[in-house]
């Protein structure tokens, strides 16, 4: 029987072998930071993103058809008001451009209740805002996976949202 530390090493090794192509971070509104709300935001966002990628009829409202491979990880700090979800994605259709994929993610995030889409700069005289959602190509060196899995040590793996994780059978 392996101990918990060895199990973490096996999990991390497996995660690092995933062919991740895209990375995303979504900040949560303060009203959506309970465990139940995080689950709902994740479910709704992934539903909307899959629907925008595959189309309503192909996605079939989550009951079949195609879906993206995704690893969602919540980073919720007890002492910091900065709860956010990281996503590692792969399995996009080859006929979509990078810009199309990115636009569809931003559209899904913008229309998902609980996602903090824009931050207002409070100390700025002109009240500039910046996006609180990020989506981009993942690096090939593994820095993104290092970053999002940095808290997978010791006895803490509850930040992986297993019920929303999907890895295609071809992986």
ZARO-271964 format. One record per residue: residue in one letter; residue number from 1; x, y, z of N, C-alpha, C, O in turn. Coordinates in nm, 2 decimals, m for minus. Atoms other than C-alpha are relative to their C-alpha. Last residue first. Example, Ala and Ser with C-alpha at 12.3 -4.5 7.8 and 13.67 -1.06 7.14 Angstrom:
<rs>
R, S, 2, m0.09, m0.11, 0.00, 1.37, m0.11, 0.71, m0.08, 0.11, 0.08, m0.03, 0.22, 0.09
R, A, 1, 0.09, m0.12, 0.00, 1.23, m0.45, 0.78, 0.09, 0.12, 0.00, 0.19, 0.12, 0.07
</rs>
This chain:
<rs>
R, X, 171, m0.12, m0.04, m0.07, m0.52, 1.02, m2.36, 0.06, m0.11, 0.08, 0.16, m0.08, 0.15
R, X, 170, m0.11, 0.02, 0.09, m0.77, 0.88, m2.62, 0.14, 0.04, 0.07, 0.24, 0.03, 0.01
R, X, 169, m0.05, 0.14, m0.01, m1.03, 0.83, m2.35, 0.12, m0.03, m0.09, 0.19, m0.13, m0.07
R, X, 168, 0.05, 0.09, 0.11, m1.07, 1.20, m2.32, 0.06, m0.13, 0.01, 0.18, m0.15, 0.06
R, X, 167, m0.11, 0.03, 0.08, m0.99, 1.36, m1.98, m0.05, m0.10, m0.10, m0.10, m0.21, m0.07
R, X, 166, 0.03, 0.10, 0.11, m1.27, 1.53, m1.81, 0.13, m0.02, m0.08, 0.18, 0.08, m0.13
R, X, 165, m0.12, 0.04, 0.08, m1.24, 1.70, m1.47, m0.05, m0.10, m0.11, m0.13, m0.19, m0.08
R, X, 164, 0.00, m0.08, 0.13, m1.56, 1.86, m1.34, 0.11, m0.03, m0.09, 0.13, 0.03, m0.20
R, X, 163, 0.13, 0.03, 0.06, m1.63, 1.60, m1.06, m0.01, 0.08, m0.13, m0.10, 0.05, m0.21
R, X, 162, 0.00, 0.13, 0.07, m1.25, 1.60, m0.98, m0.13, m0.02, m0.07, m0.14, m0.07, m0.18
R, X, 161, 0.15, 0.02, 0.01, m1.24, 1.97, m0.89, m0.02, m0.12, m0.08, m0.06, m0.11, m0.20
R, X, 160, 0.03, 0.05, 0.13, m0.87, 1.96, m0.78, m0.15, m0.03, 0.00, m0.21, m0.10, 0.08
R, X, 159, 0.02, m0.11, 0.09, m0.84, 2.18, m0.47, m0.02, m0.05, m0.15, m0.05, 0.04, m0.23
R, X, 158, 0.14, m0.03, 0.01, m0.91, 1.88, m0.24, m0.02, 0.12, m0.10, m0.13, 0.16, m0.13
R, X, 157, 0.04, 0.01, 0.15, m0.56, 1.75, m0.32, m0.14, 0.04, m0.02, m0.20, 0.02, m0.13
R, X, 156, 0.09, m0.10, 0.06, m0.40, 1.85, 0.01, m0.02, m0.02, m0.15, 0.06, 0.02, m0.22
R, X, 155, 0.13, 0.06, 0.00, m0.24, 1.57, 0.22, m0.11, 0.09, m0.07, m0.23, 0.07, m0.05
R, X, 154, 0.05, 0.05, m0.13, 0.12, 1.65, 0.15, m0.14, m0.06, m0.01, m0.15, m0.15, m0.09
R, X, 153, m0.11, 0.06, m0.08, 0.16, 1.83, m0.17, m0.06, m0.04, 0.13, m0.16, 0.01, 0.17
R, X, 152, 0.03, 0.15, m0.01, m0.07, 1.93, m0.45, 0.11, m0.07, 0.07, 0.19, m0.14, 0.01
R, X, 151, 0.05, 0.03, m0.13, m0.04, 2.30, m0.38, m0.04, m0.14, 0.02, m0.10, m0.18, 0.12
R, X, 150, m0.10, m0.02, m0.10, 0.20, 2.37, m0.67, m0.06, m0.03, 0.14, 0.02, m0.06, 0.23
R, X, 149, 0.00, 0.11, m0.09, m0.04, 2.21, m0.91, 0.09, 0.02, 0.11, 0.12, m0.08, 0.19
R, X, 148, 0.14, 0.03, m0.05, m0.15, 2.53, m1.09, 0.00, m0.12, 0.09, m0.09, m0.14, 0.16
R, X, 147, 0.06, m0.11, m0.08, 0.21, 2.67, m1.11, m0.14, m0.05, 0.05, m0.17, m0.03, 0.17
R, X, 146, m0.07, m0.02, m0.13, 0.39, 2.35, m1.21, m0.07, 0.10, 0.09, m0.09, 0.08, 0.21
R, X, 145, 0.04, 0.11, m0.09, 0.13, 2.28, m1.47, 0.07, 0.01, 0.13, 0.01, m0.03, 0.24
R, X, 144, 0.14, m0.02, m0.03, 0.18, 2.63, m1.62, m0.05, m0.12, 0.10, m0.11, m0.09, 0.20
R, X, 143, 0.01, m0.10, m0.11, 0.56, 2.60, m1.61, m0.15, 0.02, 0.05, m0.17, 0.04, 0.17
R, X, 142, 0.07, 0.05, m0.12, 0.54, 2.27, m1.80, m0.01, 0.10, 0.11, m0.05, 0.07, 0.22
R, X, 141, m0.09, 0.04, m0.10, 0.79, 2.36, m2.07, m0.05, m0.05, 0.13, 0.02, m0.09, 0.22
R, X, 140, m0.03, 0.14, 0.02, 0.54, 2.36, m2.36, 0.10, m0.05, 0.11, 0.13, m0.17, 0.12
R, X, 139, m0.14, 0.01, 0.03, 0.37, 2.68, m2.24, 0.04, m0.15, m0.02, m0.03, m0.24, 0.05
R, X, 138, m0.09, 0.05, m0.12, 0.00, 2.68, m2.24, 0.14, m0.01, m0.05, 0.16, m0.04, m0.17
R, X, 137, m0.07, 0.13, 0.03, m0.17, 2.89, m2.51, 0.08, m0.03, 0.12, 0.15, 0.05, 0.18
R, X, 136, m0.12, 0.00, 0.09, m0.38, 3.16, m2.35, 0.05, m0.13, m0.03, 0.01, m0.23, 0.03
R, X, 135, 0.00, 0.12, 0.08, m0.69, 3.25, m2.15, 0.11, 0.01, m0.10, 0.12, 0.11, m0.17
R, X, 134, m0.12, 0.01, 0.09, m0.71, 3.51, m1.87, m0.01, m0.14, m0.07, m0.05, m0.24, m0.01
R, X, 133, 0.01, 0.13, 0.07, m1.01, 3.64, m1.68, 0.12, m0.01, m0.10, 0.14, 0.09, m0.17
R, X, 132, m0.02, 0.09, m0.12, m1.00, 3.93, m1.43, m0.01, m0.14, m0.05, m0.02, m0.23, 0.03
R, X, 131, 0.07, 0.13, 0.00, m0.97, 4.17, m1.73, 0.04, m0.08, 0.12, 0.16, m0.08, 0.16
R, X, 130, m0.08, 0.11, 0.07, m0.85, 4.52, m1.65, m0.08, m0.13, 0.01, m0.16, m0.15, 0.11
R, X, 129, 0.03, 0.14, m0.03, m1.03, 4.84, m1.56, 0.09, m0.09, m0.07, 0.14, m0.06, m0.18
R, X, 128, m0.03, 0.10, 0.11, m0.91, 5.20, m1.55, m0.05, m0.14, 0.05, m0.04, m0.17, 0.17
R, X, 127, 0.08, 0.13, m0.02, m1.08, 5.42, m1.29, 0.02, m0.10, m0.11, m0.08, m0.15, m0.17
R, X, 126, 0.09, 0.02, 0.11, m0.94, 5.75, m1.43, m0.08, m0.13, 0.00, m0.14, m0.17, m0.09
R, X, 125, 0.08, m0.11, 0.01, m0.78, 5.86, m1.10, m0.11, m0.01, m0.12, m0.22, 0.04, m0.11
R, X, 124, m0.02, m0.08, 0.12, m0.66, 5.52, m1.03, m0.09, 0.11, m0.02, m0.21, 0.10, 0.01
R, X, 123, m0.09, m0.11, m0.03, m0.65, 5.38, m0.68, 0.03, 0.09, m0.12, 0.12, 0.18, m0.12
R, X, 122, 0.06, m0.09, m0.10, m0.96, 5.16, m0.72, 0.09, 0.12, 0.02, 0.04, 0.23, 0.06
R, X, 121, m0.12, m0.06, m0.07, m0.86, 4.99, m1.04, m0.05, 0.10, 0.09, m0.10, 0.21, 0.05
R, X, 120, m0.01, m0.15, 0.01, m1.18, 4.81, m1.14, 0.12, 0.04, 0.08, 0.14, m0.01, 0.20
R, X, 119, m0.04, m0.07, m0.13, m1.14, 4.44, m1.20, 0.00, 0.15, m0.03, 0.05, 0.19, m0.13
R, X, 118, m0.08, m0.12, 0.01, m1.34, 4.29, m1.50, 0.03, 0.05, 0.15, m0.06, 0.05, 0.23
R, X, 117, m0.05, m0.01, 0.13, m1.49, 3.94, m1.55, 0.10, 0.12, m0.01, 0.20, 0.11, m0.08
R, X, 116, m0.04, m0.14, m0.01, m1.55, 3.83, m1.19, 0.07, 0.03, m0.13, 0.19, 0.00, m0.15
R, X, 115, m0.13, m0.03, 0.06, m1.72, 3.50, m1.28, 0.02, 0.15, 0.02, m0.06, 0.23, m0.03
R, X, 114, m0.10, 0.03, m0.10, m2.01, 3.42, m1.05, 0.14, 0.03, m0.05, 0.23, 0.04, 0.04
R, X, 113, 0.03, m0.07, m0.13, m2.28, 3.41, m1.32, 0.11, m0.05, 0.10, 0.13, m0.17, 0.11
R, X, 112, 0.02, 0.09, m0.11, m2.13, 3.29, m1.65, m0.01, 0.07, 0.13, 0.08, 0.15, 0.17
R, X, 111, 0.14, 0.04, m0.02, m2.19, 3.51, m1.95, m0.02, m0.11, 0.10, m0.12, m0.17, 0.10
R, X, 110, 0.08, m0.12, m0.02, m1.85, 3.68, m1.95, m0.14, m0.02, 0.03, m0.21, 0.05, 0.10
R, X, 109, m0.03, m0.06, m0.13, m1.67, 3.35, m1.90, m0.09, 0.12, 0.03, m0.14, 0.14, 0.14
R, X, 108, 0.05, 0.09, m0.10, m1.84, 3.19, m2.20, 0.02, 0.05, 0.14, m0.07, 0.05, 0.23
R, X, 107, 0.15, m0.01, 0.01, m1.77, 3.49, m2.42, m0.06, m0.09, 0.11, m0.16, m0.05, 0.17
R, X, 106, 0.04, m0.13, m0.06, m1.41, 3.50, m2.30, m0.15, 0.02, 0.00, m0.20, 0.07, 0.09
R, X, 105, m0.02, 0.01, m0.14, m1.37, 3.13, m2.38, m0.04, 0.13, 0.07, m0.12, 0.12, 0.17
R, X, 104, 0.11, 0.08, m0.05, m1.53, 3.17, m2.72, 0.02, m0.03, 0.15, m0.08, m0.03, 0.22
R, X, 103, 0.12, m0.08, m0.01, m1.30, 3.46, m2.80, m0.12, m0.08, 0.06, m0.20, m0.03, 0.13
R, X, 102, m0.01, m0.11, m0.10, m0.99, 3.26, m2.71, m0.13, 0.08, 0.02, m0.18, 0.10, 0.13
R, X, 101, 0.00, 0.07, m0.13, m1.09, 2.96, m2.92, 0.00, 0.10, 0.11, m0.08, 0.09, 0.21
R, X, 100, 0.13, 0.05, m0.02, m1.17, 3.18, m3.22, m0.02, m0.07, 0.14, m0.11, m0.05, 0.21
R, X, 99, 0.08, m0.11, m0.03, m0.84, 3.37, m3.18, m0.15, m0.04, 0.02, m0.21, 0.01, 0.11
R, X, 98, m0.03, m0.04, m0.14, m0.64, 3.05, m3.16, m0.10, 0.11, 0.04, m0.15, 0.11, 0.15
R, X, 97, m0.12, m0.08, m0.01, m0.81, 2.94, m3.49, 0.02, 0.03, 0.15, m0.07, 0.02, 0.23
R, X, 96, 0.02, m0.13, m0.07, m1.07, 2.66, m3.49, 0.14, 0.07, 0.01, 0.24, 0.00, 0.04
R, X, 95, 0.05, m0.10, 0.09, m1.06, 2.38, m3.75, m0.02, 0.14, 0.06, m0.05, 0.23, m0.01
R, X, 94, m0.11, m0.06, 0.08, m0.84, 2.16, m3.54, m0.04, 0.11, m0.09, 0.04, 0.19, m0.14
R, X, 93, 0.01, 0.04, 0.14, m1.11, 2.09, m3.28, 0.10, 0.08, m0.08, 0.13, 0.19, m0.06
R, X, 92, 0.08, m0.10, 0.08, m0.98, 2.15, m2.93, m0.01, m0.05, m0.14, 0.08, m0.12, m0.19
R, X, 91, 0.11, 0.06, 0.08, m0.87, 1.85, m2.73, m0.09, 0.09, m0.08, m0.20, 0.05, m0.10
R, X, 90, m0.05, 0.05, 0.13, m0.67, 2.02, m2.45, m0.12, m0.07, m0.07, m0.22, m0.09, m0.01
R, X, 89, 0.08, 0.05, 0.10, m0.74, 2.24, m2.15, 0.08, m0.07, m0.11, 0.19, m0.03, m0.14
R, X, 88, m0.10, 0.05, 0.10, m0.57, 2.32, m1.82, m0.09, m0.07, m0.10, m0.16, m0.16, m0.06
R, X, 87, 0.04, 0.11, 0.09, m0.80, 2.54, m1.60, 0.11, m0.04, m0.09, 0.18, 0.05, m0.14
R, X, 86, m0.09, 0.02, 0.11, m0.73, 2.75, m1.30, m0.05, m0.11, m0.08, m0.10, m0.21, m0.03
R, X, 85, m0.01, 0.13, 0.05, m1.00, 2.87, m1.07, 0.09, 0.00, m0.12, 0.09, 0.09, m0.21
R, X, 84, 0.01, 0.01, 0.14, m0.99, 3.18, m0.85, 0.02, m0.15, m0.04, 0.06, m0.23, 0.03
R, X, 83, 0.04, 0.13, 0.04, m1.04, 3.29, m0.49, m0.01, 0.00, m0.16, m0.07, 0.08, m0.22
R, X, 82, m0.05, 0.02, 0.14, m0.85, 3.61, m0.42, m0.03, m0.14, m0.05, 0.06, m0.21, m0.10
R, X, 81, 0.13, m0.01, 0.07, m0.98, 3.76, m0.09, 0.03, m0.01, m0.15, 0.01, 0.08, m0.23
R, X, 80, m0.01, m0.09, 0.12, m0.67, 3.64, 0.09, m0.13, 0.00, m0.07, m0.18, m0.11, m0.10
R, X, 79, m0.03, m0.14, m0.05, m0.66, 3.49, 0.44, 0.01, 0.10, m0.11, 0.03, 0.22, m0.08
R, X, 78, 0.08, m0.04, m0.12, m0.83, 3.16, 0.36, 0.02, 0.15, 0.04, m0.08, 0.21, 0.08
R, X, 77, m0.09, m0.03, m0.12, m0.68, 3.13, 0.01, m0.09, 0.05, 0.11, m0.18, 0.13, 0.09
R, X, 76, 0.08, m0.08, m0.10, m0.89, 2.95, m0.25, 0.09, 0.03, 0.12, 0.12, m0.07, 0.19
R, X, 75, m0.09, m0.06, m0.10, m0.71, 2.82, m0.55, m0.08, 0.10, 0.08, m0.11, 0.21, 0.04
R, X, 74, 0.04, m0.12, m0.07, m0.95, 2.59, m0.74, 0.12, 0.05, 0.09, 0.18, m0.04, 0.16
R, X, 73, m0.05, m0.01, m0.14, m0.82, 2.35, m0.99, m0.03, 0.13, 0.06, m0.01, 0.24, 0.00
R, X, 72, 0.03, m0.13, m0.08, m1.00, 2.25, m1.31, 0.06, m0.01, 0.14, 0.04, m0.11, 0.21
R, X, 71, m0.04, 0.01, m0.13, m0.84, 1.99, m1.55, m0.02, 0.13, 0.08, 0.05, 0.22, 0.06
R, X, 70, m0.02, m0.11, m0.09, m1.01, 1.98, m1.88, 0.04, m0.05, 0.14, m0.01, m0.15, 0.19
R, X, 69, m0.07, 0.06, m0.12, m1.05, 1.76, m2.19, 0.04, 0.12, 0.09, 0.10, 0.22, 0.04
R, X, 68, m0.14, m0.03, m0.01, m1.30, 1.93, m2.42, 0.06, m0.08, 0.12, m0.02, m0.11, 0.22
R, X, 67, m0.03, m0.11, m0.10, m1.63, 1.78, m2.49, 0.15, 0.01, 0.01, 0.22, m0.08, m0.02
R, X, 66, m0.14, m0.04, m0.03, m1.79, 1.58, m2.77, 0.01, 0.10, 0.11, m0.08, 0.17, 0.14
R, X, 65, m0.07, m0.07, 0.10, m2.13, 1.40, m2.79, 0.15, 0.04, 0.04, 0.20, m0.04, 0.12
R, X, 64, m0.06, 0.09, 0.10, m2.32, 1.31, m2.49, 0.08, 0.08, m0.10, 0.09, 0.20, m0.09
R, X, 63, 0.04, 0.14, m0.01, m2.54, 1.44, m2.22, 0.07, m0.09, m0.09, 0.04, m0.21, m0.09
R, X, 62, m0.08, 0.07, m0.11, m2.37, 1.78, m2.16, m0.04, m0.15, 0.01, 0.02, m0.22, 0.10
R, X, 61, 0.03, m0.04, m0.13, m2.63, 1.98, m2.35, 0.06, m0.08, 0.11, 0.00, m0.11, 0.21
R, X, 60, 0.11, 0.07, m0.05, m2.59, 1.79, m2.67, m0.03, 0.02, 0.15, m0.06, m0.07, 0.22
R, X, 59, m0.02, 0.01, m0.14, m2.24, 1.91, m2.74, m0.11, m0.07, 0.07, m0.09, m0.14, 0.17
R, X, 58, m0.11, 0.09, m0.02, m2.28, 1.84, m3.11, 0.02, m0.03, 0.15, 0.04, m0.14, 0.19
R, X, 57, 0.04, 0.13, 0.04, m2.62, 2.01, m3.13, 0.10, m0.11, 0.02, 0.07, m0.22, 0.06
R, X, 56, 0.11, 0.05, m0.09, m2.53, 2.32, m2.93, m0.04, m0.14, m0.03, m0.06, m0.22, 0.06
R, X, 55, 0.13, m0.03, 0.05, m2.20, 2.38, m3.11, m0.10, m0.07, 0.09, m0.08, m0.18, 0.15
R, X, 54, 0.05, 0.11, 0.08, m1.86, 2.22, m3.03, m0.13, 0.03, m0.07, m0.17, m0.04, m0.16
R, X, 53, m0.10, 0.06, 0.08, m1.66, 2.52, m2.91, m0.06, m0.10, m0.09, m0.03, m0.11, m0.21
R, X, 52, m0.06, m0.09, 0.10, m1.94, 2.74, m2.79, 0.10, m0.06, m0.09, 0.12, m0.02, m0.20
R, X, 51, 0.11, m0.03, 0.10, m2.13, 2.45, m2.62, 0.05, 0.10, m0.11, 0.01, 0.09, m0.22
R, X, 50, 0.01, 0.12, 0.09, m1.80, 2.33, m2.46, m0.11, 0.03, m0.10, m0.09, m0.01, m0.22
R, X, 49, m0.11, 0.00, 0.08, m1.75, 2.69, m2.32, 0.00, m0.12, m0.10, 0.02, m0.11, m0.22
R, X, 48, 0.01, m0.11, 0.10, m2.10, 2.72, m2.19, 0.12, 0.00, m0.10, 0.10, 0.02, m0.22
R, X, 47, 0.12, 0.03, 0.08, m2.10, 2.38, m2.01, 0.00, 0.11, m0.12, m0.01, 0.07, m0.23
R, X, 46, m0.04, 0.10, 0.09, m1.75, 2.45, m1.88, m0.11, m0.04, m0.09, m0.08, m0.07, m0.21
R, X, 45, m0.11, m0.05, 0.10, m1.85, 2.78, m1.74, 0.04, m0.11, m0.10, 0.05, m0.08, m0.22
R, X, 44, 0.07, m0.09, 0.10, m2.18, 2.65, m1.59, 0.10, 0.04, m0.10, 0.07, 0.05, m0.22
R, X, 43, 0.09, 0.08, 0.08, m2.00, 2.35, m1.41, m0.06, 0.09, m0.11, m0.07, 0.05, m0.23
R, X, 42, m0.08, 0.08, 0.08, m1.72, 2.57, m1.28, m0.09, m0.08, m0.10, m0.06, m0.09, m0.22
R, X, 41, m0.07, m0.09, 0.10, m1.95, 2.84, m1.15, 0.08, m0.09, m0.10, 0.07, m0.07, m0.22
R, X, 40, 0.10, m0.04, 0.09, m2.18, 2.57, m0.98, 0.07, 0.09, m0.11, 0.04, 0.07, m0.23
R, X, 39, 0.04, 0.12, 0.08, m1.88, 2.39, m0.82, m0.10, 0.05, m0.11, m0.09, 0.01, m0.22
R, X, 38, m0.11, 0.02, 0.08, m1.74, 2.73, m0.69, m0.04, m0.12, m0.10, 0.00, m0.11, m0.22
R, X, 37, 0.00, m0.10, 0.11, m2.08, 2.82, m0.56, 0.11, m0.03, m0.10, 0.09, m0.01, m0.22
R, X, 36, 0.11, 0.03, 0.09, m2.10, 2.49, m0.36, 0.00, 0.10, m0.11, m0.03, 0.06, m0.23
R, X, 35, m0.03, 0.12, 0.08, m1.75, 2.54, m0.21, m0.11, m0.04, m0.10, m0.09, m0.08, m0.21
R, X, 34, 0.03, 0.11, m0.09, m1.83, 2.90, m0.11, 0.03, m0.13, m0.09, 0.03, m0.12, m0.21
R, X, 33, m0.12, 0.06, m0.04, m1.66, 3.17, m0.32, m0.02, m0.12, 0.10, 0.08, m0.17, 0.16
R, X, 32, m0.01, 0.14, 0.05, m1.94, 3.29, m0.53, 0.12, m0.07, 0.04, 0.19, m0.14, m0.04
R, X, 31, 0.13, 0.07, m0.03, m2.06, 3.61, m0.36, 0.00, m0.14, m0.04, m0.09, m0.22, m0.02
R, X, 30, 0.00, 0.03, m0.15, m1.70, 3.75, m0.36, m0.12, m0.08, 0.04, m0.12, m0.15, 0.14
R, X, 29, 0.06, m0.10, m0.08, m1.70, 3.72, m0.74, m0.01, m0.04, 0.14, m0.01, m0.16, 0.18
R, X, 28, 0.14, 0.02, m0.05, m1.47, 3.46, m0.87, m0.04, 0.12, 0.07, 0.03, 0.19, 0.14
R, X, 27, 0.02, m0.05, m0.13, m1.15, 3.50, m1.08, m0.15, 0.00, 0.04, m0.23, 0.01, m0.05
R, X, 26, 0.12, m0.07, m0.02, m1.10, 3.28, m1.38, m0.02, 0.04, 0.14, m0.01, m0.04, 0.23
R, X, 25, 0.02, m0.04, m0.14, m0.76, 3.16, m1.50, m0.13, 0.08, 0.01, m0.15, 0.18, m0.07
R, X, 24, 0.10, m0.11, m0.03, m0.71, 2.98, m1.82, 0.00, 0.02, 0.15, 0.02, m0.07, 0.23
R, X, 23, 0.01, m0.03, m0.14, m0.45, 2.76, m1.99, m0.09, 0.12, 0.02, m0.10, 0.21, m0.06
R, X, 22, 0.05, m0.13, m0.04, m0.44, 2.60, m2.33, m0.02, 0.01, 0.15, m0.04, m0.09, 0.22
R, X, 21, m0.03, m0.09, 0.11, m0.25, 2.31, m2.50, m0.04, 0.15, 0.04, 0.01, 0.24, m0.01
R, X, 20, 0.07, m0.13, m0.02, m0.23, 2.05, m2.22, 0.05, 0.10, m0.11, 0.17, 0.12, m0.13
R, X, 19, m0.05, m0.08, 0.11, m0.10, 1.71, m2.35, m0.07, 0.14, 0.00, m0.14, 0.18, m0.10
R, X, 18, 0.12, m0.05, 0.08, m0.14, 1.55, m2.01, 0.05, 0.09, m0.11, 0.13, 0.18, m0.08
R, X, 17, 0.00, 0.07, 0.13, 0.19, 1.39, m1.90, m0.12, 0.04, m0.08, m0.12, 0.00, m0.20
R, X, 16, m0.10, m0.06, 0.08, 0.23, 1.64, m1.61, 0.01, m0.06, m0.14, 0.07, 0.00, m0.23
R, X, 15, 0.05, m0.13, 0.04, m0.10, 1.53, m1.46, 0.10, 0.07, m0.10, 0.06, 0.13, m0.20
R, X, 14, 0.11, 0.02, 0.10, 0.02, 1.17, m1.44, m0.05, 0.13, m0.06, m0.06, 0.14, m0.18
R, X, 13, m0.06, 0.05, 0.12, 0.34, 1.27, m1.27, m0.10, m0.03, m0.11, m0.07, 0.01, m0.22
R, X, 12, m0.07, m0.11, 0.06, 0.15, 1.48, m1.02, 0.07, m0.04, m0.13, 0.06, 0.03, m0.23
R, X, 11, 0.10, m0.09, 0.06, m0.09, 1.20, m0.94, 0.07, 0.11, m0.08, 0.03, 0.14, m0.19
R, X, 10, 0.06, 0.07, 0.12, 0.19, 0.95, m0.89, m0.10, 0.09, m0.07, m0.10, 0.10, m0.19
R, X, 9, m0.11, 0.00, 0.10, 0.38, 1.20, m0.66, m0.05, m0.07, m0.13, m0.03, m0.02, m0.24
R, X, 8, m0.01, m0.13, 0.06, 0.06, 1.26, m0.47, 0.10, 0.01, m0.11, 0.08, 0.07, m0.21
R, X, 7, 0.11, m0.02, 0.09, 0.01, 0.89, m0.42, 0.00, 0.14, m0.06, m0.04, 0.15, m0.18
R, X, 6, m0.02, 0.07, 0.13, 0.36, 0.86, m0.29, m0.11, 0.01, m0.10, m0.09, 0.02, m0.22
R, X, 5, m0.10, m0.07, 0.07, 0.29, 1.13, m0.03, 0.04, m0.07, m0.13, 0.05, 0.00, m0.24
R, X, 4, 0.07, m0.11, 0.07, m0.04, 0.96, 0.07, 0.11, 0.08, m0.08, 0.07, 0.13, m0.19
R, X, 3, 0.04, m0.10, m0.10, 0.13, 0.63, 0.15, m0.05, 0.12, m0.08, m0.04, 0.12, m0.21
R, X, 2, m0.08, m0.12, 0.00, 0.14, 0.34, m0.09, m0.06, 0.10, 0.10, m0.17, 0.10, 0.13
R, X, 1, 0.08, m0.12, 0.00, 0.00, 0.00, 0.00, 0.09, 0.12, 0.00, 0.18, 0.13, 0.08
</rs>
